[in-house]
Amino acid sequence: MAFNIRDIDETQAPLLDHLIELRKRLVRAFAALGIAFAVCLYFARDIFAILVRPLAVAFPPGQGKLIYTKLYEAFFVDIKVALFAAFFVSFPVIANQLWAFVAPGLYAREKKAFLPFLFATPILFTLGASLAYFVVMPTAFKYFLGFQHTSAGLQQEALPAMGDYLDLVMRFIFAFGAAFLLPVLLLLLQRAGLVTRVQLVGARRYVIVAIFIAAAVITPPDVISQFALAVPLLALFEGTLLLMRINEGRAARNAPQEPEAEGDPASEATDGA
């Protein structure tokens, strides 16, 4: 087939329309993030006070403090806190713009199939982050502070730096929140036909080992945090298998029944007999 410049020119208009639409959605998403950042920067110290509460509870009453060893560290902590909070505040707008860009290219059946995952994602992430904030972090911090003692007349005292503490808190929250998205990932893979419930059941022992390895890698190096992440993930995995079984049963009931073929030799032979 001869190369024709006009064939390419005819495809430029739809492509440009998509690029213009993508730019518009990105501008709105970044504008929402910027506005949220400006507001959160004003309340950065109040937000940091919320993030530091698990550590304050772990310390004995009237004790404990956060330090910063670099003159600019406190300033950059405020910036990181504002960015951290702004992402959560603006996430509904960012997700809405992403969906508005993708949705026109989907069929109604595909939109209906993806909507539950869009609602489940922030809920599961929030559940994981809440588990980290209210349960895991206070327990882990109390465990870490238990290593304070006096050795050879010298007191070993925990003096956490602001930047290090914020990095640890963000790691906890993102690790637990992202890990709780396991059901969404597995159900999407099932809908795409990449995995089945039977395959996951057969690989259960390997999944259990992988979950404990992942928990050991993404959490701080203590047994409490690892088990606090691994046990809920195992429960979510088993719950996902149950949902897959329900989906497969529903799909089997809704599958159209194949009509009997006309002129079936077996049925004709029965009629003749």
N, C-alpha and C positions, 0 to 999 in steps of 0.2 A: 504494500500500500504506500502510495506517495505521501511524503510529508507535506502537510498543509498548514500554513500559518493561521488560517482562518479558524481551524478546529480549536486551536489554543485560545484565540481571541474570544471565542464564544463561551469559554469556561471561565474567563476572567471576572465577569460581572458577579456570578454567584460566590466565587472565592473572595472577592473584595467585600461583598456584603457580609460574609461570615467574619472576615477580619475586622470590619468596622463594628459589627455586633460584639465581637470578643473584646475589642478595645473599650467599648462603652461599658461592658460588664466589669472589666478589670478596673477602670477608672472609678466606678461606683464602689467596688469592693475596697480599693485602697483609700478612697475618701472616707468610707465608714471606719476603716482601721485607723486612719489619721485622726479623725474626730474623737474616736474612743481613746486613742493614745493621749491626746491633749487633756481630756477630762480625767483619765486615770493618772496622768502625771501630777495633776493638781492634788489628787487624793492618794498619792503614792505612799506616803508615810502611814496613812490609815490602812491601806491595803496590806502593807508590810506588817503592820501590827497584827492583822488577822493571820497572816502566814506564819508569824513567829509564835503564835499562841501555843501550838503543840510543844515547842521547846520550853516555853515559860511554864507550862503545866508539868513538864518532866523534871524541872529543877525543884529543889526544896523551896518552900515559901521564903521569899525575901532574898534568895540567892540567884546567881546566874546573871550573865550579861553578855552582850554581843560587842565585839570590838572591830575596828578596821585599822589595818596596818599601813595602808596607803592613803594619802591625803584625798585622792580622787575616788576612793573605793565607794564611799557612801553615795556620791553623786551617781555613779554608774549603777549602783544597786537600785536607786530610784528609777533610772531609765529602764532597767530590766524588769522591774516590778510593773511599771506602766505598760510596757510591751506585752508582758505576760497576761495582765488583766485585760488589756485592750483586745487581744486575740479572742478571749472568751466572750467579751461583751459584743464584739462585732461579728462573731461567728454566724449568728442567724442571718445577717445581711449577706455575708460572703457566701454562705450555702445557698441562699435564695438566688443570688446572681449566677452562681454556677448552675443551678437547676434551670433558671430561665434561659441560659445559653444552650443547655443540652436538651431540654424537654421538646423543643420544636422538631428535633430530628428523631423522636421516638414515636412509635405507634401507641394508641390508647392502651392496648393490652400491656405494653412494656412500661408505660408510665404507672399503670396500676400495680405492676409487679415491683417497681423500684420505690414507690412511695413509703411502704412500711420500713424499708431499710433507712430511708432518710430520717424518719422519725425515731427509729431505734438507735441510730448512731449517737446523737447527743445524750440520749437517756442512759445508754450503757456507759458512755465515757464519764458522765457525771456520777454514776454509781461507783465506778472504779476510783475516780478522784476522791469521792466522799469516803470510801473505805480507807484510802491512803491517809487522808487528813484526820479523820476522827478516830481511827482505830490503830492503823499501822504505825504512823509517825510518832504518836505519843508513847506507844509501847517500845518502839525501836530506840527512841531518844533516851527513854528511861534506862534501857539496857546499856546504851553507850555511856551514859553518865555514871553507871555503876562501876566503871573502871577508875573513878577518882579515888585516890587513897594516898597515904603518906608512906614514903619509902626512904629509909635511912635518914629520917628527920626532914626530908624534903616533901612538900605537898605537891601532888600531881593534880592539877586543876584544869577542868575543861574551859577554854576561852575561845569559843567558836567565832570565826570572822564572819562578817555580814555577807560578803560575797560567797564564801564557801557554803554557808547555811542556805542561802537562796538557791544556789545550784543544786543542793541536795533536795530541797523541797520541790523544785521544778522537776527533778528527776523522778521523785516519788510519784508526783501527780500525773505526769505524762506517761510514765511506765504503767501504772495501774489503769489509767484511763484508756490507753491504747490497747492494753492486754484484754480489757473487757469487751473489745470489739471483735473478739474471736468468733462469736456466733454469727455476726454480720458477714464476716469473711467466708466462713464455711457455707452459709446458706447461699451466698452469691456464687460460690464455686459450684454448688449443687445445681443452681438454676442455669449456669453456663454449661452444665454437662461435663465438668472437669473431674468432679468427684461424686461418689454415691455414698449412701449410708452404709451399704455393705462393705465398701472399701475402708471407710473410717472405722467400722467395728472390727474389721480384720486387722487394722493397724493400731488398735487401741493401746497396746503395750508400748509401741514406739512413740505414740502421741504423749503418753504419760511421761516417758523419759524426756522427750523434747520440751514439755511444759516445765519440768523441774530444772532442766538446763537453762531454758530461757529465763526463768525466775531467778536463777543464780547469777545470770549475766547482767540483767537490767536492774536488779535491786542492789542496795549496799551489801557488803560482805558479812551478813549476819543471818543466822538460821531463821530467826523470827520473821524477818521481812520476806525471805524466800518462801517459807511455808504459807505466810499470809497472802502471797500472790498465787502460789501454785494451787492451793486447795480451792479457792473460788474459780480458778480457770478450769480445773477438773470438773467442778459442778456445772460450769457453763458448757463445757464440751459434752457432758452427758445430756444436759438439757437440749443442746443443739441436735443431738442424735434423735431425741424424742420428737422435736419439731420436724426433722427430716422424715421420720416415719409417718407423721401426720400428713405432711405434704405429699408423700408418695401414695398414701391411701386415698387422699382427696383426688390426686391426678388419675389414679386408677378408676375411681368411681365416675369421674367426668369424661373419661376416654370414650369416644364413640364406639359402639358395638359394630363389628363387621357383619354385614348381612350375609345370609347363606347364599352360596353360589347357585344360580339356576341350573337345572339339569344335572344335579349332582348324581353321579353314577350309583353311589351307595344308596341314596334315597330312592332312586328309580328302581333299583333292584328290590328294595324293601316293599315298595308299592306293588311291584309285579308279583311278589310272593303273596 
